[in-house]
Amino acid sequence: MCGILAVLGCVDNSQATRSRIIKLSRRLRHRGPDWSGLHCYEDCYLAHERLAIMDPISGDQPLYSEDKTVVVTVNGEIYNHKALRESESLKSHKYHTGSDCEVLAHLYEEHGEEFINMLDGMFAFVLLDTKDKSYIAVRDAIGVIPLYIGWGLDGSVWFASEMKALSDDCEQFMAFPPGHIYSSKQGGLRRWYNPPWFSELVPSTPYDPLVLRDTFEKAVIKRLMTDVPFGVLLSGGLDSSLVASVAIRHLEKSDARQWGSKLHTFCIGLKGSPDLKAGKEVADYLGTRHHELHFTVQEGIDAIEEVIYHVETYDVTTIRASTPMFLMSRKIKSLGVKMVLSGEGSDEIFGGYLYFHKAPNKKELHEETSRIFPQDSTSQSKLGSRCVLYCRHHPSTMCGILAVLGCVDNSQATRSRIIKLSRRLRHRGPDWSGLHCYEDCYLAHERLAIIDPISGDQPLYSEDKTVVVTVNGEIYNHKALRESESLKSHKYHTGSDCEVLAHLYEEHGEEFINMLDGMFAFVLLDTKDKSYIAVRDAIGVIPLYIGWGLDGSVWFASEMKALSDDCEQFMAFPPGHIYSSKQGGLRRWYNPPWFSELVPSTPYDPLVLRDTFEKAVIKRLMTDVPFGVLLSGGLDSSLVASVAIRHLEKSDARQWGSKLHTFCIGLKQLV
């Protein structure tokens, strides 16, 4: 669909702001490559990137009322626009386009904000009334069309189809909840979608297959509203097959008939996929013009980076489902088709997934299938699963590190770029930011302070500052190492458990890694000869990625987002490995004697197991900040909590009180 961006109430309405809005709107151009529009009124901006479906020639946006005082930018479709145009209140209005969305401006003039309840469609839009500079933003009932809301430091309010248009300029942003309206007059969000059955614990409407069939057919038919070529995604399953069968039956009576009497259907899969076989069988039966698209595993892997960029999440399930859809969409677009119908959403509404069969009663089945219609402003639509909440003070997950070694350009511009990339990891470490630059080498750190919060900032150094290290993780045996024969003469400038790494390297070289007990990922630079190492802990508890720049530079980071724009290639850094510039690549450093055993030879000893487990918990009670235990009541978390509470008094954590804080989360219905 289209891409929309609206910024209301900017302090600065200069040409620079206009240029910035245009630049941000371009980030949404993949959504609407057909035309770009921008309306500016004092400190308000409404931008639009158009995918032309209705009236491709003259239906460009933003759209206006007759006197141009009401302006609207829309992503979506208003299915009942013809009936609304012919209604008593609107039939005297003049229309300048054939767009289905132009009706919104006239509806607002006649009915004010309450016109939303008259709409049948899927939509997200922002409407500005220039007479009093009031505005509304609206998202459809179940969140089929994406929308986000953000707030600028200058008090401005932002709306956009994707987060990427908000992330750099908003102090805070979040998913705009489905079925809600944001009104500047009424001062915030409120729900506009309140059907009478919303509060029902169990549906009271009796099942009627004829009513269901009629409703379903009407739902498909009204979507055959297009002035451009269209098709149907056909996997051969029940849902998509029904959509295709209704579409082909009503094609001749629809606006879409101009594109031929043959319905185009599409299916994608790996070679031998059951979807391909089933899709072809249904297509042959219906007589559609069927397009079977194949992809390889490697092609799927190659597309993942782009998929993540577009769906804006790292959720594995979403990415897995979106990858073939992304590949298929590219193919469909290459065929000149701009719109498709699909059967998505039916499994949620009708309980089609296997886990629905385990519902203990009608009430809980209804509650689960109704989760597609979230009833409060914090819930997310199941169809809008791509909506990821972001806030400035996001819960942190250890520190963030970024290291770039061997840049060709070591100018101020490069330093600024490193700082900007490191900011992408700030959600991991909001407490302090550090950067060490040495010639063409950069070590950056975003800190979550656990040990020595006051003076333990990173990067960390040896006494003479020739060895520099940036670390994410914890070294559990740091006290024993400090007191060891080889290190006890060294001077320490912080209480950080990680400072010991620089001194260990001075004494033992790269082999010191085998002396460590902890979870960690770090990059260490020796400025005396500009050699460096990067290390990840034995089993990969702490994340680390490695990348290579076009200029021959080597990059390391805690998350891919710090590498993706500047590296020609990047990958996960393998657990238990070291990358050494001296030795020219990756090698395994973690080689326990049992590694090659097909079957463990160590005899089972419950006392040894208990002792090992307790020590594993105790050494993690190393903190200068408050801590807690996640307690689900299962065996594992219960054992962790019981050991922690027994040893709390002897640990560094005792300063935070003798009471252990435990946490559990669950749905209200679950005990």
C-alpha positions in Angstrom: 0.0 0.0 0.0 1.0 3.7 0.2 3.3 5.4 2.7 2.1 8.4 4.8 4.0 10.8 7.0 2.5 13.7 9.0 4.3 16.1 11.3 2.1 18.5 13.3 3.2 21.4 15.4 6.9 21.9 14.4 8.7 24.8 16.1 10.8 25.3 13.0 8.9 25.6 9.7 11.8 26.6 7.6 12.9 25.3 4.2 15.3 23.0 6.2 12.4 21.3 7.9 10.5 20.9 4.6 13.6 19.3 3.1 13.9 17.0 6.2 10.2 15.9 5.8 10.8 15.1 2.2 13.9 13.1 3.0 12.1 11.1 5.7 9.1 10.5 3.4 11.5 9.0 0.9 12.2 6.2 3.4 8.6 5.1 2.7 8.9 5.2 -1.1 9.1 1.4 -1.4 5.5 1.5 -0.2 4.4 4.0 -2.9 6.7 4.4 -5.9 4.1 6.0 -8.2 4.0 9.6 -6.9 5.1 11.7 -4.0 3.0 14.5 -2.5 3.6 17.1 0.3 1.2 19.7 1.8 2.7 22.3 4.1 0.6 24.7 6.2 2.5 26.8 8.7 4.0 24.3 11.1 2.1 21.3 9.7 3.3 18.8 7.1 1.4 16.0 5.4 3.4 13.8 3.0 2.4 10.9 0.8 4.1 8.2 -1.2 1.5 6.7 -3.5 0.9 3.2 -4.8 -1.8 4.0 -7.4 -4.8 1.6 -7.3 -7.8 3.8 -7.9 -7.6 6.6 -10.5 -3.8 6.3 -11.2 -3.7 9.5 -13.3 -5.4 12.1 -11.1 -5.8 10.5 -7.7 -2.6 11.8 -6.2 -2.4 12.8 -2.6 -2.7 14.6 -0.3 -6.4 15.1 -1.0 -8.5 18.2 -0.3 -12.0 19.5 0.3 -13.4 21.9 -2.4 -12.0 25.0 -0.6 -8.7 23.3 0.2 -9.2 24.0 4.0 -9.4 20.2 4.8 -6.3 18.1 3.8 -6.0 14.4 4.2 -3.2 11.9 3.5 -4.4 8.3 3.4 -3.0 4.7 3.2 -5.8 2.2 2.5 -9.1 1.7 0.7 -12.6 2.9 1.4 -14.8 0.2 0.0 -18.1 2.0 0.4 -16.9 5.3 -1.2 -19.4 5.2 -4.0 -22.4 4.8 -1.6 -21.0 7.6 0.5 -20.6 9.9 -2.5 -24.2 9.4 -3.4 -25.5 9.8 0.2 -27.8 12.7 1.0 -25.1 14.7 2.9 -22.4 14.4 0.2 -24.1 14.3 -3.2 -23.9 18.1 -3.6 -20.1 18.1 -3.1 -17.7 18.4 -6.1 -15.0 15.7 -6.5 -11.8 16.4 -8.4 -10.5 12.8 -8.5 -11.8 9.3 -8.8 -9.9 8.3 -5.7 -11.9 6.3 -3.1 -10.3 8.3 -0.4 -11.3 11.9 -1.5 -14.6 11.3 0.3 -12.9 11.5 3.7 -12.4 15.3 3.4 -16.1 15.9 2.5 -17.3 13.5 5.2 -15.3 15.5 7.8 -16.9 18.8 6.6 -20.4 17.3 7.0 -20.1 15.1 10.1 -16.9 16.2 12.0 -14.9 13.5 13.7 -17.8 11.1 14.0 -17.7 10.3 10.3 -15.3 7.5 11.0 -18.1 5.2 12.0 -19.5 5.5 8.5 -16.4 4.0 6.9 -16.1 0.5 5.5 -12.5 -0.2 4.6 -8.9 -0.8 5.7 -7.1 2.5 6.3 -4.8 4.7 8.2 -5.0 8.5 7.7 -4.2 11.9 9.0 -6.6 14.8 8.4 -5.8 18.4 9.0 -8.4 21.2 9.3 -6.6 24.4 8.4 -9.4 26.6 9.6 -8.5 25.9 13.3 -5.3 23.8 12.8 -7.0 20.8 14.5 -6.2 17.3 13.2 -7.1 13.7 13.7 -5.3 10.4 13.0 -7.2 7.2 12.5 -6.4 3.5 12.1 -8.8 0.9 10.9 -10.7 -1.5 13.2 -8.2 -4.4 13.4 -5.0 -2.8 12.2 -4.7 -4.2 8.7 -3.0 -1.0 7.7 0.1 0.0 9.8 0.5 3.3 11.6 2.9 4.6 14.2 2.7 7.7 16.4 5.7 9.6 17.7 6.6 12.8 19.7 9.4 15.2 18.9 11.5 17.1 21.4 9.9 20.3 20.2 6.4 19.1 21.1 5.5 18.1 17.6 3.3 15.0 17.0 4.3 12.6 14.2 2.5 9.9 12.3 4.0 7.4 9.8 3.3 4.1 8.1 6.6 2.7 9.3 9.0 3.3 12.2 11.9 4.1 10.0 10.3 7.5 9.2 10.2 8.4 12.9 13.2 6.7 14.6 15.7 9.5 14.0 13.6 12.5 14.8 11.2 11.4 17.6 12.1 11.2 21.3 9.6 8.4 21.7 7.3 6.5 19.3 5.0 3.5 19.4 2.4 1.5 17.4 -0.8 3.4 16.9 -3.5 1.0 18.3 -6.0 -0.5 15.9 -9.6 0.9 16.1 -8.4 4.2 17.7 -8.5 7.9 16.8 -6.0 10.6 17.9 -7.7 13.9 18.2 -5.9 17.2 18.8 -9.2 18.8 20.0 -9.9 16.0 22.5 -6.2 15.7 23.5 -5.2 12.1 22.9 -6.2 8.6 21.9 -9.6 7.1 22.2 -11.3 4.0 20.8 -13.7 4.6 17.9 -14.4 0.9 17.0 -16.9 -0.4 19.6 -19.1 -3.1 18.0 -22.0 -4.4 20.2 -20.4 -7.9 20.5 -17.1 -6.5 21.9 -18.0 -7.2 25.5 -19.5 -10.7 24.9 -17.6 -13.5 26.8 -19.2 -16.0 24.4 -20.8 -15.1 21.1 -24.6 -15.0 21.2 -25.3 -14.8 17.5 -26.4 -18.2 16.3 -24.3 -19.9 13.6 -25.9 -19.6 10.2 -23.8 -21.0 7.2 -25.8 -19.0 4.7 -25.2 -15.7 6.5 -21.5 -16.6 6.9 -21.2 -17.4 3.2 -23.0 -14.2 2.2 -20.7 -12.1 4.5 -17.6 -13.8 3.2 -18.5 -13.3 -0.5 -19.3 -9.7 0.0 -16.0 -9.2 1.8 -14.2 -10.6 -1.3 -16.3 -8.8 -3.9 -15.9 -5.3 -2.4 -12.1 -5.8 -2.6 -12.3 -6.2 -6.4 -12.1 -2.4 -6.6 -9.1 -1.6 -8.7 -8.0 0.4 -11.8 -4.8 -1.6 -12.0 -3.9 -5.3 -12.6 -4.5 -7.6 -9.6 -4.2 -11.2 -8.6 -4.8 -13.7 -5.8 -2.2 -15.5 -3.6 -3.2 -19.2 -3.9 -1.5 -21.8 -1.8 -4.2 -24.4 -2.4 -5.4 -24.3 1.2 -9.0 -23.7 2.2 -8.8 -20.0 2.8 -7.0 -18.8 -0.3 -8.9 -21.3 -2.5 -12.2 -19.8 -1.3 -11.0 -16.3 -1.9 -9.9 -17.2 -5.5 -13.1 -19.1 -6.2 -15.3 -16.1 -5.2 -13.0 -13.6 -7.0 -13.2 -15.5 -10.3 -17.0 -15.9 -10.1 -17.5 -12.2 -9.7 -14.7 -10.9 -11.9 -17.0 -10.0 -14.8 -19.2 -7.8 -12.6 -16.3 -5.9 -11.0 -14.1 -2.9 -11.9 -11.3 -5.4 -12.3 -12.8 -6.9 -15.4 -10.9 -4.5 -17.6 -7.8 -6.5 -16.9 -9.1 -9.6 -18.6 -11.4 -12.5 -17.8 -8.5 -14.6 -16.6 -7.8 -14.3 -12.9 -4.0 -14.3 -12.1 -3.0 -16.5 -9.2 0.4 -16.9 -7.5 2.0 -19.5 -5.3 5.6 -19.7 -4.0 7.6 -22.5 -2.4 10.8 -24.6 -2.3 11.0 -27.2 -5.0 8.6 -30.1 -4.1 6.6 -27.9 -1.7 3.1 -29.3 -1.0 1.8 -25.7 -1.5 2.9 -25.7 -5.1 1.2 -28.9 -5.8 -2.1 -28.0 -4.1 -2.1 -24.5 -5.6 -1.8 -25.9 -9.1 -4.6 -28.3 -8.5 -7.0 -25.6 -7.4 -5.8 -23.2 -10.2 -6.5 -25.9 -12.8 -9.9 -26.5 -11.3 -10.8 -22.8 -11.2 -9.2 -22.1 -14.6 -7.0 -19.3 -13.4 -3.8 -18.1 -15.0 -1.5 -19.6 -12.5 2.1 -18.5 -11.7 4.2 -20.9 -9.8 7.3 -19.3 -8.2 10.3 -21.2 -6.8 13.0 -20.1 -4.5 16.1 -21.8 -2.9 17.1 -21.8 0.7 20.1 -19.6 -0.2 17.8 -17.0 -1.9 15.7 -17.0 1.3 18.8 -16.4 3.4 20.1 -13.7 1.1 16.7 -11.8 1.4 16.6 -11.8 5.2 18.4 -8.5 5.6 15.9 -6.8 3.4 13.0 -8.5 5.0 14.0 -7.3 8.4 14.4 -3.8 7.1 10.8 -3.8 5.7 9.0 -5.7 8.5 10.9 -3.8 11.2 11.3 -6.7 13.6 13.7 -9.5 14.5 10.9 -11.8 15.5 11.9 -15.1 14.0 8.3 -16.3 13.2 7.5 -13.0 11.5 10.7 -13.1 9.4 10.2 -16.7 8.5 6.7 -16.1 7.2 7.6 -12.8 5.5 10.6 -14.1 3.6 8.8 -16.1 0.9 6.1 -13.4 0.8 8.8 -10.8 0.1 10.3 -12.8 -2.7 6.9 -13.5 -4.2 6.0 -9.8 -4.0 9.1 -8.9 -6.0 8.2 -11.4 -8.7 4.5 -10.3 -8.8 5.6 -6.7 -9.1 7.9 -7.6 -11.9 4.8 -8.9 -13.7 3.1 -5.5 -13.5 0.6 -6.6 -10.9 0.1 -4.0 -8.1 -2.6 -5.5 -5.9 -3.3 -9.0 -4.6 -6.0 -10.7 -2.4 -5.0 -13.3 0.1 -6.6 -15.5 2.8 -4.5 -14.2 5.6 -6.2 -13.5 8.9 -8.8 -16.3 8.6 -6.9 -18.7 10.8 -7.0 -16.2 13.6 -10.7 -15.3 13.3 -12.0 -18.9 12.7 -9.6 -20.7 15.0 -7.8 -22.5 12.2 -4.4 -23.1 13.9 -3.9 -26.5 15.6 -3.5 -25.0 19.0 -7.1 -23.7 19.0 -8.2 -27.4 19.2 -6.9 -27.4 22.8 -9.2 -24.6 24.0 -10.9 -26.0 27.1 -14.2 -24.2 26.5 -16.1 -21.8 24.2 -15.3 -18.8 26.4 -11.5 -19.2 26.1 -11.8 -20.1 22.4 -13.7 -16.8 21.8 -11.2 -14.8 23.9 -8.3 -16.2 21.9 -9.8 -15.6 18.5 -10.9 -12.1 19.6 -7.4 -11.1 20.4 -7.3 -10.0 16.8 -9.4 -7.1 18.0 -7.5 -5.6 21.0 -9.8 -3.7 23.3 -7.3 -1.3 24.9 -4.7 1.1 23.7 -1.7 -1.0 24.7 -2.8 -4.2 23.0 -1.5 -5.1 19.6 -3.6 -6.6 16.8 -2.5 -10.1 15.9 -2.6 -9.1 12.3 -0.4 -6.1 13.2 2.3 -8.2 14.7 4.9 -6.1 13.0 4.1 -3.3 15.3 7.0 -3.1 17.7 6.7 -0.7 20.7 9.8 1.5 21.1 10.6 3.9 23.9 13.6 5.9 24.9 14.1 4.0 28.1 13.8 0.5 26.7 14.7 -2.4 29.1 18.3 -3.0 28.6 20.0 -6.4 27.8 23.7 -6.0 28.8 26.0 -3.5 27.0 26.5 -2.8 23.4 29.9 -2.8 21.7 31.1 -1.7 18.3 34.6 -1.9 17.0 35.9 -0.9 13.6 39.5 -1.8 12.7 41.5 -0.7 9.7 39.4 2.1 8.2 40.9 3.8 5.2 39.3 7.1 6.2 40.0 8.1 9.8 38.5 11.6 9.4 36.1 13.4 11.7 33.3 12.2 9.4 34.2 8.6 10.2 34.3 9.2 13.9 30.8 10.8 13.6 29.6 7.8 11.7 30.9 5.4 14.4 29.1 7.4 17.1 25.9 7.4 15.1 26.1 3.6 14.6 26.9 3.1 18.2 23.7 4.9 19.1 21.8 2.1 17.5 23.0 -0.1 20.4 22.0 2.4 23.1 18.9 0.5 24.1 21.4 -2.2 25.3 23.4 0.3 27.4 21.7 3.6 28.4 24.0 4.5 31.2 27.1 5.8 29.5 28.7 6.0 26.0 32.4 5.7 25.4 34.6 5.8 22.3 38.4 5.2 21.8 40.0 6.2 18.5 43.5 5.2 17.6 44.6 6.1 14.0 42.3 3.9 11.9 40.8 1.9 14.8 37.6 2.7 16.8 36.3 1.0 19.9 32.9 2.1 21.0 30.8 1.1 24.0 27.2 1.7 25.2 27.1 0.7 28.9 24.6 -1.0 31.2 26.4 -0.5 34.5 26.4 -3.6 36.8 29.8 -3.5 38.5 31.2 -0.2 39.7 28.5 2.1 38.1 30.4 5.3 38.9 33.9 4.7 37.5 33.7 1.5 35.5 33.0 3.1 32.2 34.4 1.7 29.0 36.5 1.2 26.9 39.0 0.0 29.6 42.8 0.3 29.5 46.1 -1.1 30.7 48.1 1.1 33.0 50.1 2.7 30.1 46.9 2.9 27.9 48.5 0.9 25.1 46.0 -1.9 25.5 42.3 -1.0 25.0 39.3 -3.2 25.4 35.5 -2.9 24.9 33.5 -5.6 26.6 29.9 -6.8 26.9 29.5 -9.4 29.6 30.8 -10.5 33.0 34.0 -12.1 34.2 33.0 -14.2 37.2 36.5 -15.0 38.4 37.9 -11.5 38.1 38.7 -11.2 41.8 40.7 -14.4 41.8 42.5 -13.3 38.6 43.4 -9.9 40.1 45.0 -11.7 43.1 46.9 -14.2 41.0 50.7 -14.2 40.9 51.0 -12.6 37.5 48.5 -9.8 38.0 48.7 -8.8 41.7 51.4 -6.1 40.9 49.1 -4.3 38.4 47.3 -1.2 39.2 43.5 -1.0 38.6 41.7 2.2 37.9 38.2 0.9 38.2 36.2 -1.8 40.1 35.0 -3.2 36.8 35.2 -7.0 36.5 36.4 -6.5 32.9 39.4 -4.3 33.5 41.4 -7.5 34.2 41.3 -8.4 30.5 43.8 -5.7 29.5 46.2 -6.8 32.2 45.8 -10.5 31.4 46.7 -9.8 27.8 49.8 -8.0 28.8 51.0 -10.9 30.8 49.8 -13.9 28.8 49.1 -12.7 25.3 46.1 -14.2 23.4 46.2 -17.4 25.5 44.7 -15.6 28.5 41.2 -16.4 27.2 41.4 -19.9 28.6 41.8 -18.5 32.1 38.4 -16.7 31.9 35.2 -17.9 33.6 32.3 -15.8 32.4 29.9 -14.8 29.7 31.4 -12.2 27.4 32.1 -10.8 24.0 35.0 -8.3 23.6 37.4 -6.7 21.3 40.9 -5.9 22.5 43.3 -3.6 20.6 47.1 -3.5 21.2 48.2 -0.1 20.0 51.9 -1.0 20.2 51.6 -3.0 17.0 48.0 -2.3 16.1 47.1 -6.0 16.5 43.7 -7.0 17.8 41.5 -9.9 18.9 37.8 -10.4 19.2 36.4 -13.1 21.4 33.0 -14.7 22.2 32.3 -16.8 25.2 32.2 -20.6 25.1 28.5 -21.2 24.2 27.5 -17.8 22.8 25.5 -16.4 25.7 26.6 -12.9 24.7 25.8 -11.9 21.1 28.5 -10.8 18.7 28.7 -10.2 15.0 31.6 -9.7 12.6 31.5 -7.8 9.3 33.8 -6.6 6.6 33.8 -3.2 5.0 34.5 -2.4 1.3 37.7 -0.7 2.4 39.1 -3.9 4.0 38.1 -2.8 7.5 36.9 -5.4 10.0 33.8 -4.7 12.1 32.5 -6.2 15.3 29.2 -5.4 17.0 26.6 -6.7 19.5 23.8 -6.4 17.0 23.5 -6.5 13.2 21.9 -3.1 13.1 25.3 -1.5 13.7 26.8 -3.3 10.8 24.1 -3.7 8.2 24.6 -0.3 6.5 28.4 -0.2 6.3 29.5 -3.7 5.9 29.6 -5.5 2.5 29.2 -8.8 4.4 28.5 -9.7 8.0 27.6 -12.8 10.0 27.2 -14.1 13.6 30.6 -14.5 15.3 30.7 -18.2 16.3 30.6 -19.1 20.0 33.9 -20.3 21.6 36.0 -18.6 18.9 38.7 -15.9 18.7 39.4 -13.7 15.7 43.1 -12.7 15.7 44.6 -10.1 13.4 48.1 -11.7 14.0 47.0 -15.2 13.1 44.7 -14.0 10.3 41.2 -15.2 11.1 38.9 -17.2 13.3 39.9 -20.2 15.3 38.3 -22.1 18.2 39.6 -21.4 21.6 37.1 -23.4 23.6 38.1 -27.1 23.4 37.1 -29.0 26.5 38.2 -32.6 26.6 34.6 -33.9 26.3 34.0 -32.0 23.0 34.7 -35.0 20.8 32.7 -37.5 22.9 29.7 -38.9 21.1 28.4 -40.2 24.4 29.5 -38.5 27.7 31.9 -40.8 29.7 31.6 -38.9 33.0 29.5 -41.0 35.5 26.4 -39.3 36.9 26.9 -38.0 40.4 24.0 -36.0 41.9 26.3 -34.4 44.5 28.7 -33.1 41.8 25.8 -31.9 39.7 24.3 -30.1 42.7 27.6 -28.5 43.6 28.3 -27.4 40.1 24.8 -25.9 39.8 25.0 -24.0 43.0 28.4 -22.5 42.1 27.0 -21.5 38.7 24.2 -19.5 40.5 26.4 -18.1 43.3 29.0 -16.6 41.0 26.3 -14.7 39.1 25.3 -12.9 42.3 28.0 -10.4 41.4 26.4 -7.0 41.2 26.5 -3.4 42.4 22.9 -2.8 41.4 19.5 -4.2 42.4 18.7 -7.6 40.9 16.0 -10.2 40.9 15.1 -13.7 39.7 12.6 -14.7 37.0 10.4 -17.3 38.8 7.8 -19.2 36.8 7.4 -21.9 39.4 9.0 -24.5 37.2 11.8 -26.7 38.3 14.6 -24.7 36.8 13.7 -21.2 37.9 12.7 -22.5 41.4 16.1 -24.1 41.9 17.8 -20.9 40.8 15.7 -18.8 43.2 16.3 -21.2 46.1 20.1 -21.2 45.7 20.1 -17.4 45.2 18.1 -16.7 48.4 20.3 -19.1 50.4 23.5 -17.4 49.4 22.2 -13.8 49.2 23.8 -12.8 52.5 27.3 -13.9 51.4 27.2 -12.2 48.0 27.9 -8.7 46.7 24.2 -8.4 46.2 23.4 -8.3 49.9 23.6 -4.5 49.9 20.2 -4.5 48.2 18.5 -6.1 51.1 17.9 -9.6 52.5 14.7 -10.1 50.5 15.1 -11.6 47.1 12.9 -10.0 44.4 11.2 -12.5 42.1 9.2 -11.9 39.0 6.6 -13.8 36.9 4.4 -12.9 34.0 1.4 -14.6 32.4 -2.1 -14.1 30.9 -4.8 -13.3 33.5 -6.6 -16.6 33.0 -3.5 -18.6 33.8 -2.4 -19.4 37.3 
